[in-house]
Amino acid sequence: MSSIKRCLITEPRIETLSVKIVKMSTNLPGQSFYVTTPIFYVNDAPHIGHAYTEVAADVLARWHRQRGEDSFLLTGTDEHGEKVLRTAAANKTSAQEWTDKLVHDAWLPLLETIDIDNQDFIRTTEPRHEANVQKFMQKLYDAGFIYQGSFKGAYCVGCEEYKNKADLVDGTGEFEGQDVCAIHSKPVEQLEENNYFFKLSQFEEPLLNFFAENPNFIQPESARNEVVAFVKRGLDDLSISRSKEKFDWGIDIPWDDSHITYVWFDALLNYITAIGYGQDDAEFNKRWPATVQIVGKDILRFHAVIWPAMLMAADIKPPQQIFGHGWLLVGGEKMSKSKLTGIAPNQITDIFGSDAFRYYFMKAIAFGQDGSFSWEDLSARYHSELANGFGNLASRTLAMVRRYFDGVLQAPGQYSDADNQVIEVARTAVVNADRAIDEVAIHEAIAATWTLVDELNNFITVQEPWVLAKDEANRERLATVLYVASEGLRVLSVLLNPVIPKATGKLWAALTEGKLGDLADQRLTESANWDQLVEGTNIGELAVLFPRIETESAQ
Ligand code: MSP
């Protein structure tokens, strides 16, 4: 993007609807918090839709880590299948070379661009994945859940999915008169192959029972209702192999090397092969079942129907929760590269930085709902909420300690009602934000945190430390006001660390002089315990956390 101005013309503000989200199953003590993102196709470079999922999962993982849990974030790439193979061919290179290039040039750098702290990154072309997919397939085959049959029907390479009549719509323009995929608006292929089938139809009842016994398994509720209705309409067996006569970019079926594994069967298994399925039982048992698997609603059925059925067939527990988030819309449609509406994440981070990217998407869209991205809204929130609301609060508080007390934090005197109110707002903010995270309501956690930002700004306006500073007789009150504001900033550093880690890291360093240990080691649940900052701390200089972005300078 060369200019903010250009972007200012765009979309309406983020639209949100209310949604009822039920609590994520809580972790057992000592068990790991394990969160996953989908693994992304390497047919193209990432756009902000992919980055959105990554950030949401990363905020959850960082939040749980800040609580002191053994938090593990897995992400990665989905590299097999016809779609990737065709893209490689179109780029006149082999599939392996193509995927290596895209992973190293685009998908790993994405994690840097948006500051993702993942514990693992799995590629489906890795031996640890391929070998254990084969073990899993063999297990299902031996248990009688896989049989050979013939498949005749439609397939969309864009979705890598077998399609029913109901999934297709009439083509328009160059595809007039043809059946096209409702998602990609492109013609589907007619396949006629002898394939291996997974007995998905046998899992209709077990799945419905599982959904009933585990009401939080699929969230939000709208997603759950859609999946339950889908399963109730009846499930067909699923073709899980493709004949090598057509193409061979996939994992061999272990008992028949004339077939490769269907790409979705292969891909879903990444969530367990990455944590040791088939080769490290201790690690696997420590992490599985996953606490929450974040996916876009486009791939909800794969995760909420096929995935738990596969696991049940292998006698493995399904994950605790599948959370289907909404879409980023552009012009009212799901943003996508294939429809040329994709925006690269660094178009945003180059101007606003990774913290702003993370904050904006997590705050402006109710997690679980669709939202329209708008440069105008991003810029407005950046300036009003991050620069003026939080950044300015931090810089002026620290600047006043430096100006009025030579940068040395003073012990507070007796707390007034106003001070106690700040302390109470901080306590409530921590409790409410933490509860919201358990409900995977990331936007609510940030909103709860912002009650403290607003309270502190109001506190400073009302207490007028610059007026107190004019009279020596007010020294103790001035010291108390600045101590309370600094303590508030300490709580905010901890609460906001999962969302805007770069800014909070700088603030923490300036505020604590290393006296309270690392920010990462601060327990979120104890953050509102007051009076933690140490008297006599030398408050450091704080560079502007969120500089104003002038329209001219962004051009
Ligand atoms: N490879 C499969 C997933 C396999 S998981 C075992 C796949 N890959 S994908 O590259 O197409 O990524 C789809 C995911 O990207 C969505 O589920 C969502 O997480 C994210 N998004 C892609 N476009 C998006 C939007 N426009 N809005 C929000 N999220 C988006 O499907």
Residues whose N, C-alpha, C, O or C-beta is under 5 A from the ligand:
A	BS01	MSP	P38 I39 F40 Y41 G49 H50 Y52 T53 D78 A267 L268 V295 G296 I299 G326 W327 L328 K334 M335
